[in-house]
Amino acid sequence: MTPSRRTAGALGLAITLLASSCGSDNGTTDVATENTTVETVDAGSADGGTLTGIELAQWGDNVEVTVDGESFRYKSNGLPNHELPDQFLVPNEGNMPPFDGDDISAEFYIANTDDLIVESPVDVEITLNPVYSDEITLTSLSTIGVMISGAPLFNDYEDMSREFVALDDNLSLDGAYFIDACNGHPLASGASYHYHGVPYCITDDVDVDGEHSTIIGVLLDGFPVYGPKGADGVTLSNAELDECSGHVEATPEFPEGIYHYHLTEDANPYSIDCFHGEIDYGGSTGGNAGGDAGGPGGPPDFTDAAATLGVEVQALEAALGMPPFDLDAAAAALGVSVAQLEAALPPPPGAGG
């Protein structure tokens, strides 16, 4: 694919620490990219604090990371800071996954990237003290983690039933692909460019030959995310990781070891399909990461709500983000009224009917 005119921004750390002492002029202190020191939990310690890793991550210059107490706030415009292809293959309205690819020219169209992709701001707060849980929580179709490029990470799937694995069924037409060479793409609306697997446009820049992968993001449960390389730069397979694509091992940022996730290359799951950290999230809990996402206790099923609003399920999930939902912001992103959105959404679990 030919790169578009969107140029990659220089990777750099943009962290602001909220001052904890009295007498600060504006309550913030800018921290330089190098020689950053913070008096807080040691990231390699047994309690799992991740602040040192957050400081060492090579955040793009389109990302703002603000550390405040025991959490950090990640903000970006949602666009990746690396180059994108000139065009994407986009499903026609009403063409929902799983895609069979029998008649690609009739079911998809080719869109110019500069005309398609729009900013989709990401603003999320994530703990600096993640807690491992034996009980897993399934990830849903929207943002499951934030990446150093400024774009979010999604799980493997394109549908609520977890039947369509995006990377396994990538399609192309006249040189335009549904999923690009970075294992990313936008929603059909052009919103929420996101990754479904190893983002090579990131890992090719930050990983070092013969070494463990470098941190490329953080999941919403607070545990860090890496590319496919384990100890000594050896590529990991899914069989070497747990059901959530994670394990405990030393990493460049956490030399004493930490539970962390890996994006892999050998087979589905390529992304992360469940959290192994404690999280207040709309996903389900249980012992089987491959369970039916629409089943009892699973993530909310927004299929009917999306149909009522005339939008894609992914667009609705991306607009809502993590609970508690900001309905004003979601309605604005979807181009509907708050009243329409409230009327369309399913009642919360346990609500009387």
C-alpha positions as CSV (number, residue, x, y, z in Angstrom):
1,M,0.0,0.0,0.0
2,T,1.1,3.5,-0.7
3,P,1.3,5.7,2.4
4,S,-1.0,8.7,2.6
5,R,0.0,12.3,3.2
6,R,-0.6,11.7,6.9
7,T,2.9,11.8,8.4
8,A,4.0,10.1,11.5
9,G,4.7,12.4,14.5
10,A,7.9,12.0,16.5
11,L,7.4,9.7,19.4
12,G,7.8,11.5,22.7
13,L,6.6,11.5,26.2
14,A,3.9,14.1,27.1
15,I,3.2,13.5,30.8
16,T,1.9,16.1,33.2
17,L,2.0,15.3,36.9
18,L,-0.6,16.8,39.1
19,A,1.3,18.5,41.9
20,S,0.5,16.9,45.3
21,S,2.1,19.7,47.3
22,C,0.5,23.0,48.2
23,G,1.7,26.3,46.7
24,S,1.9,25.1,43.1
25,D,1.3,27.9,40.6
26,N,-1.2,26.0,38.4
27,G,-1.4,22.6,40.0
28,T,0.7,20.9,37.3
29,T,4.3,20.2,36.6
30,D,5.7,19.4,33.1
31,V,7.9,16.4,33.0
32,A,10.7,16.1,30.4
33,T,11.1,13.0,28.2
34,E,14.3,12.0,29.8
35,N,15.4,11.6,33.4
36,T,11.9,11.5,34.7
37,T,11.7,10.8,38.4
38,V,8.5,10.5,40.5
39,E,8.2,9.7,44.1
40,T,5.5,6.9,44.0
41,V,5.1,3.2,43.8
42,D,8.0,1.3,42.3
43,A,6.7,-0.2,39.0
44,G,8.7,-3.4,39.6
45,S,7.4,-3.9,43.1
46,A,5.1,-6.8,44.1
47,D,2.1,-4.5,44.4
48,G,2.1,-4.1,40.7
49,G,2.3,-0.3,40.4
50,T,2.8,0.8,36.8
51,L,3.9,4.4,37.0
52,T,7.5,3.8,35.9
53,G,6.2,2.0,32.8
54,I,3.8,4.8,32.0
55,E,6.7,7.3,32.2
56,L,9.0,5.1,30.0
57,A,6.3,4.5,27.3
58,Q,7.1,6.3,24.1
59,W,3.8,8.2,23.9
60,G,3.1,9.9,20.6
61,D,3.2,13.7,20.5
62,N,-0.6,13.6,19.9
63,V,-1.1,12.0,23.3
64,E,-1.5,13.7,26.7
65,V,-1.0,11.6,29.8
66,T,-1.7,13.1,33.1
67,V,-0.8,11.3,36.3
68,D,-2.9,12.1,39.4
69,G,-2.6,10.0,42.5
70,E,-3.3,6.3,41.8
71,S,-4.4,6.7,38.2
72,F,-3.5,8.4,34.9
73,R,-5.7,10.1,32.4
74,Y,-5.1,9.4,28.7
75,K,-6.3,11.9,26.1
76,S,-5.8,11.9,22.3
77,N,-7.7,12.9,19.2
78,G,-8.0,9.2,18.4
79,L,-6.0,9.4,15.2
80,P,-2.7,7.3,15.0
81,N,0.5,9.3,14.6
82,H,1.8,6.8,12.0
83,E,1.1,6.8,8.2
84,L,-2.0,5.3,6.8
85,P,-2.8,3.8,3.4
86,D,-4.3,6.0,0.8
87,Q,-7.5,4.0,0.8
88,F,-9.6,1.6,2.9
89,L,-12.2,-1.0,1.8
90,V,-15.4,-0.1,3.6
91,P,-18.6,-2.2,3.9
92,N,-21.7,-0.7,2.3
93,E,-24.5,0.5,4.7
94,G,-26.3,-2.5,5.9
95,N,-23.5,-4.9,5.1
96,M,-22.8,-6.3,8.6
97,P,-20.3,-8.9,9.7
98,P,-19.6,-11.7,9.3
99,F,-18.6,-10.9,5.7
100,D,-18.5,-13.8,3.2
101,G,-16.6,-12.0,0.5
102,D,-18.6,-13.6,-2.3
103,D,-19.1,-10.3,-4.1
104,I,-16.8,-7.8,-2.6
105,S,-17.4,-5.1,-5.3
106,A,-21.1,-5.2,-4.5
107,E,-20.8,-5.3,-0.8
108,F,-18.0,-2.9,-0.2
109,Y,-16.7,0.4,-1.6
110,I,-13.2,2.0,-1.7
111,A,-12.9,5.2,0.3
112,N,-10.0,7.7,0.2
113,T,-8.5,7.8,3.7
114,D,-8.3,11.6,3.8
115,D,-12.1,11.8,3.1
116,L,-13.0,8.9,5.4
117,I,-11.2,9.0,8.7
118,V,-12.3,11.6,11.3
119,E,-11.0,12.5,14.8
120,S,-12.6,10.4,17.5
121,P,-11.3,11.7,20.8
122,V,-10.2,9.2,23.5
123,D,-10.4,10.4,27.1
124,V,-10.1,7.7,29.7
125,E,-8.8,7.3,33.3
126,I,-6.8,4.1,34.1
127,T,-5.5,2.8,37.4
128,L,-1.8,2.8,38.2
129,N,-2.2,-0.1,40.6
130,P,-3.8,-2.9,38.6
131,V,-5.0,-6.0,40.6
132,Y,-4.8,-9.4,39.0
133,S,-8.0,-11.4,39.3
134,D,-8.5,-15.2,38.8
135,E,-11.9,-14.4,37.4
136,I,-11.8,-13.0,33.8
137,T,-13.9,-10.3,32.3
138,L,-14.6,-10.5,28.5
139,T,-13.7,-7.5,26.4
140,S,-16.3,-5.9,24.2
141,L,-16.2,-4.5,20.7
142,S,-15.2,-1.0,21.6
143,T,-12.0,0.4,23.2
144,I,-10.3,-2.1,25.4
145,G,-7.0,-0.3,25.8
146,V,-5.0,2.8,24.7
147,M,-1.9,2.7,22.6
148,I,1.1,5.0,22.4
149,S,0.2,6.1,18.8
150,G,-3.0,7.8,20.0
151,A,-5.4,5.2,18.6
152,P,-7.3,2.6,20.7
153,L,-7.0,-1.1,20.8
154,F,-10.1,-3.3,20.1
155,N,-10.5,-7.0,20.6
156,D,-10.4,-9.6,17.8
157,Y,-14.0,-9.4,16.7
158,E,-16.3,-7.5,14.4
159,D,-19.6,-8.9,15.8
160,M,-21.2,-9.3,19.2
161,S,-21.4,-13.1,18.7
162,R,-17.6,-13.3,18.3
163,E,-17.9,-15.2,15.0
164,F,-16.0,-12.8,12.7
165,V,-12.3,-12.4,13.5
166,A,-11.2,-9.3,11.6
167,L,-7.6,-10.4,10.8
168,D,-8.6,-13.9,9.7
169,D,-11.1,-12.6,7.2
170,N,-9.4,-9.5,5.9
171,L,-10.6,-8.5,2.4
172,S,-9.2,-6.5,-0.4
173,L,-10.4,-4.9,-3.7
174,D,-8.1,-3.2,-6.2
175,G,-5.3,-2.9,-3.7
176,A,-7.5,-1.4,-0.9
177,Y,-7.9,-3.5,2.3
178,F,-10.5,-3.8,5.1
179,I,-7.6,-4.0,7.6
180,D,-4.4,-2.2,6.8
181,A,-0.7,-3.3,7.2
182,C,-0.8,-2.0,10.8
183,N,-3.6,-4.4,11.6
184,G,-5.9,-1.4,12.0
185,H,-8.9,0.3,10.3
186,P,-11.7,2.7,11.1
187,L,-15.4,2.0,11.6
188,A,-17.4,2.3,8.4
189,S,-18.4,5.8,9.5
190,G,-14.7,6.8,9.5
191,A,-14.7,7.1,13.3
192,S,-12.5,5.3,15.8
193,Y,-9.5,4.0,13.9
194,H,-8.3,1.0,16.0
195,Y,-6.1,-2.1,16.0
196,H,-7.2,-5.7,16.0
197,G,-3.7,-7.2,16.3
198,V,0.0,-6.4,16.4
199,P,0.3,-2.7,15.3
200,Y,3.5,-3.1,13.2
201,C,3.7,0.6,12.5
202,I,4.3,1.0,16.2
203,T,6.3,-2.2,17.1
204,D,8.7,-1.7,14.1
205,D,9.7,1.6,15.6
206,V,10.0,0.8,19.3
207,D,11.0,-2.9,19.6
208,V,14.7,-3.8,19.7
209,D,16.0,-7.0,18.0
210,G,16.8,-9.8,20.5
211,E,14.9,-8.1,23.3
212,H,11.5,-8.4,24.9
213,S,8.9,-6.2,23.2
214,T,8.6,-2.6,24.4
215,I,5.4,-1.4,26.0
216,I,3.0,-0.1,23.4
217,G,-0.1,0.6,25.5
218,V,-2.2,-0.1,28.5
219,L,-5.4,-2.1,28.8
220,L,-8.3,-0.5,30.7
221,D,-7.7,-2.8,33.7
222,G,-4.3,-1.1,34.1
223,F,-2.0,-3.9,32.9
224,P,0.5,-3.1,30.1
225,V,0.3,-4.3,26.5
226,Y,3.2,-5.5,24.4
227,G,3.9,-6.8,20.9
228,P,4.7,-10.5,20.2
229,K,8.3,-10.8,21.6
230,G,8.9,-12.4,24.9
231,A,12.2,-12.9,26.8
232,D,15.3,-12.6,24.6
233,G,13.2,-11.4,21.7
234,V,11.6,-14.8,21.1
235,T,8.2,-14.6,19.4
236,L,5.5,-16.0,21.7
237,S,2.6,-18.2,20.6
238,N,-0.8,-18.2,22.1
239,A,-0.1,-21.6,23.7
240,E,2.6,-19.9,25.9
241,L,0.1,-17.3,27.2
242,D,-3.1,-17.6,29.4
243,E,-6.7,-17.4,28.2
244,C,-6.4,-13.6,28.1
245,S,-3.1,-13.5,26.2
246,G,-1.1,-12.6,29.2
247,H,1.6,-13.9,31.6
248,V,4.0,-12.8,34.3
249,E,7.5,-12.0,33.1
250,A,10.2,-9.4,33.3
251,T,9.9,-6.6,30.7
252,P,12.2,-3.7,29.8
253,E,10.0,-1.3,31.9
254,F,9.3,-3.8,34.7
255,P,12.6,-5.7,35.3
256,E,11.2,-7.4,38.4
257,G,8.3,-8.8,36.4
258,I,4.6,-7.9,36.1
259,Y,1.5,-9.5,34.6
260,H,1.1,-8.1,31.1
261,Y,-0.6,-8.8,27.8
262,H,0.9,-9.7,24.4
263,L,-0.6,-9.2,21.0
264,T,0.3,-12.3,18.9
265,E,0.8,-13.4,15.3
266,D,0.2,-17.1,15.1
267,A,-3.6,-17.4,15.4
268,N,-6.7,-15.9,17.0
269,P,-6.6,-14.4,19.6
270,Y,-4.3,-11.8,18.0
271,S,-5.6,-9.1,20.3
272,I,-6.9,-9.4,23.9
273,D,-10.3,-11.0,24.4
274,C,-10.6,-10.9,28.1
275,F,-9.2,-8.9,31.1
276,H,-7.3,-10.7,33.9
277,G,-7.3,-7.5,36.0
278,E,-10.1,-6.3,38.2
279,I,-12.2,-3.8,36.3
280,D,-15.6,-2.1,36.5
281,Y,-16.6,-2.8,33.0
282,G,-19.6,-3.9,30.9
283,G,-18.0,-7.3,30.0
284,S,-18.9,-10.6,31.6
285,T,-17.0,-12.6,34.2
286,G,-16.3,-16.3,34.2
287,G,-13.7,-18.9,33.4
288,N,-14.1,-19.1,29.6
289,A,-12.8,-16.2,27.5
290,G,-14.4,-17.7,24.4
291,G,-17.9,-17.7,25.8
292,D,-21.0,-16.1,24.0
293,A,-20.6,-12.4,24.5
294,G,-24.3,-11.9,24.2
295,G,-25.2,-14.5,26.9
296,P,-26.3,-13.9,30.5
297,G,-23.8,-11.7,32.3
298,G,-22.1,-10.7,29.1
299,P,-21.5,-7.2,27.7
300,P,-24.7,-5.3,26.9
301,D,-26.2,-6.2,23.5
302,F,-26.6,-2.9,21.6
303,T,-27.8,-4.5,18.4
304,D,-31.4,-3.4,18.7
305,A,-30.3,0.1,20.0
306,A,-28.0,0.6,17.0
307,A,-30.7,-0.5,14.6
308,T,-33.2,2.0,16.2
309,L,-30.7,4.8,16.0
310,G,-29.6,3.9,12.4
311,V,-25.9,3.4,13.4
312,E,-23.5,0.5,13.5
313,V,-23.1,-1.4,16.8
314,Q,-19.4,-0.6,16.8
315,A,-20.1,3.1,16.3
316,L,-22.6,3.1,19.2
317,E,-20.2,1.2,21.5
318,A,-17.3,3.5,20.5
319,A,-19.4,6.6,21.3
320,L,-20.6,5.3,24.7
321,G,-17.1,4.1,25.8
322,M,-16.7,2.8,29.3
323,P,-19.5,3.1,31.9
324,P,-20.7,5.3,33.4
325,F,-21.7,6.6,30.0
326,D,-21.5,10.3,29.0
327,L,-24.8,10.4,27.1
328,D,-24.4,14.0,26.0
329,A,-21.0,13.3,24.4
330,A,-22.2,10.0,22.9
331,A,-25.3,11.6,21.4
332,A,-23.2,14.4,19.9
333,A,-20.8,11.9,18.4
334,L,-23.7,9.8,16.9
335,G,-25.6,12.9,15.6
336,V,-28.8,12.0,17.7
337,S,-30.5,13.6,20.6
338,V,-29.9,12.5,24.2
339,A,-33.6,11.6,24.5
340,Q,-33.3,9.4,21.4
341,L,-30.2,7.7,22.8
342,E,-31.7,7.1,26.2
343,A,-34.9,5.7,24.7
344,A,-32.9,3.3,22.4
345,L,-30.5,1.9,25.0
346,P,-31.3,-1.3,26.8
347,P,-32.0,-1.1,30.6
348,P,-29.0,-1.8,32.9
349,P,-28.6,-5.3,34.2
350,G,-31.0,-6.1,37.0
351,A,-33.4,-3.2,36.1
352,G,-37.0,-4.0,36.4
353,G,-39.1,-4.2,33.2
